[in-house]
Amino acid sequence: MTTQRALRSLVAGLAMLLTAAMPCAALADESADRAALEAVAQAYVSALNARDADALADLSTPDIVLIDASVVRERSSRSVSGRDAARQAWKQSLTGKTGRITSTTKEITIAGDFAWRIGSVTLELHGPVIASSTESLEIWKRVSGEWKLHRLMSAGAFAGPPMFPRPSPSEPALDKVPR
């Protein structure tokens, strides 16, 4: 075997080895991203339970958008944009609230520096008594290597009863505006 042929064989072998190892590396990175995202999502829930609006803001991107019934309910707009506005909305909506929130991940999808998470959110008042249950759709963004909450859409665990009671299904027009 000539030196050139041996060198080609070595290069081809290394290329095959690297190609075979890449999917494993990608899976390891995704697994690490999933674990990091789950950890920060639970840190967010812990901050909610501590009623700590500053910690919630620290876990968010500067241009966060909240579309959350328990946060927006007290405001005239349908959403809150920006970290300072979100911090203020969290302070207002969490004041005087009781209970403990839990969130269980139903789905995480990671696409580069963005990820979305669907969570099942429950508010427990005392022990296992469930006051409300909802789901959230969260968009997370990697900023300087850390996952930050970028967008949140939820019915809100602290939202309470709907502002306008939903008509019963037997009513012919479900889209009438309540009086």
C-alpha positions in Angstrom: 0.0 0.0 0.0 1.4 3.4 -1.0 1.6 6.3 1.4 -0.9 8.2 -0.6 -3.4 5.4 -0.6 -2.9 4.9 3.2 -3.4 8.6 3.7 -6.7 8.6 1.7 -7.9 5.6 3.6 -7.1 7.3 6.9 -8.9 10.5 5.8 -11.9 8.5 4.6 -12.0 6.6 7.8 -11.9 9.8 9.9 -14.6 11.3 7.8 -16.9 8.3 8.3 -16.1 8.4 12.1 -17.0 12.1 12.4 -20.1 11.6 10.3 -21.2 8.8 12.5 -20.5 10.8 15.7 -22.4 13.9 14.7 -25.9 12.6 15.3 -24.8 11.5 18.8 -23.4 15.0 19.5 -26.6 16.6 18.2 -28.6 14.4 20.5 -26.4 15.2 23.4 -26.8 18.9 22.7 -30.6 18.6 22.4 -30.7 16.6 25.6 -28.7 19.2 27.4 -30.9 22.0 26.0 -34.1 20.1 27.1 -32.7 19.7 30.6 -31.7 23.4 30.8 -35.0 24.5 29.4 -36.9 22.3 31.9 -34.8 23.7 34.8 -35.5 27.3 33.8 -39.2 26.6 33.3 -39.3 25.2 36.9 -37.3 28.2 38.1 -40.1 30.4 36.5 -42.7 28.4 38.4 -40.8 28.8 41.7 -40.6 32.6 41.1 -44.4 32.6 40.5 -44.9 30.7 43.8 -42.6 33.1 45.6 -44.6 36.0 44.1 -41.3 37.4 42.9 -41.9 39.7 39.9 -38.2 40.7 39.8 -37.1 37.1 39.5 -39.7 36.5 36.8 -38.4 39.6 34.9 -34.8 38.3 35.2 -35.9 35.0 33.6 -37.4 36.9 30.6 -36.1 38.5 27.4 -36.1 42.4 27.3 -38.9 42.2 24.7 -41.1 39.6 26.4 -44.8 39.5 25.4 -47.4 38.2 27.9 -50.8 37.1 26.7 -52.0 35.7 30.0 -55.5 36.2 31.4 -54.3 36.5 35.0 -51.8 39.2 34.1 -53.8 41.1 31.5 -57.2 40.9 33.3 -56.4 43.9 35.4 -55.2 46.0 32.3 -57.0 47.6 29.4 -54.8 45.9 26.8 -54.9 42.3 25.7 -51.1 41.8 26.1 -48.1 43.2 28.0 -44.9 43.9 26.1 -41.4 44.5 27.5 -39.6 43.4 30.6 -40.6 46.5 32.7 -44.2 46.3 31.8 -44.2 42.6 32.5 -42.6 43.1 35.9 -45.3 45.6 36.8 -48.1 43.4 35.5 -46.7 40.4 37.5 -46.5 42.6 40.7 -50.1 43.6 40.3 -51.5 40.2 39.4 -49.6 38.3 42.1 -50.4 40.6 45.0 -52.7 38.9 47.5 -52.9 35.7 45.6 -52.7 32.4 47.4 -52.0 28.8 46.4 -49.2 26.9 44.8 -48.7 26.5 41.0 -47.2 23.4 39.4 -46.3 23.0 35.8 -45.7 19.8 34.0 -44.1 19.7 30.6 -46.2 18.2 27.9 -44.0 19.0 24.9 -40.7 20.7 24.3 -39.4 21.5 20.7 -36.1 23.1 20.2 -35.1 24.9 17.0 -31.7 26.5 17.3 -31.8 29.4 19.7 -35.6 29.2 20.1 -37.8 26.6 21.8 -41.4 26.2 22.6 -42.9 24.4 25.6 -46.4 23.4 26.3 -47.1 23.0 30.0 -50.0 21.7 32.0 -50.4 24.3 34.8 -52.3 23.7 38.0 -53.1 26.0 41.0 -53.6 24.1 44.2 -55.1 26.0 47.2 -54.6 23.7 50.1 -53.0 20.3 49.7 -54.5 18.4 46.7 -57.5 20.8 46.3 -57.3 22.0 42.7 -58.6 25.6 42.2 -57.8 25.8 38.5 -56.1 24.0 35.7 -54.9 25.3 32.4 -52.2 25.0 29.7 -49.5 27.4 28.6 -47.7 27.9 25.4 -44.2 29.4 26.0 -41.6 30.5 23.6 -38.1 30.5 25.0 -35.1 32.3 23.4 -31.4 31.5 24.1 -29.7 34.8 25.1 -26.0 34.7 25.9 -26.2 30.9 26.4 -29.2 31.0 28.8 -32.9 30.2 28.0 -35.1 33.2 28.7 -38.9 33.4 28.5 -39.7 35.3 25.3 -43.5 34.8 24.8 -46.2 33.4 27.1 -49.7 32.6 26.2 -51.9 31.2 28.9 -55.4 31.3 30.3 -53.7 32.1 33.6 -53.8 29.9 36.7 -54.7 33.0 38.8 -57.3 34.3 36.4 -60.3 33.2 38.4 -63.8 33.0 36.9 -64.3 34.3 33.4 -65.4 37.9 33.1 -68.4 36.9 31.1 -70.0 33.6 31.8 -70.1 31.3 28.8 -73.6 30.5 27.7 -74.7 26.9 27.9 -74.3 24.8 24.8 -78.1 24.6 24.4 -78.3 28.3 23.6 -78.6 28.9 19.8 -76.2 31.9 19.5 -72.9 31.4 21.4 -71.4 34.6 19.9 -73.8 37.1 21.4 -72.2 39.8 23.5 -73.3 39.6 27.2 -75.3 42.5 28.5 
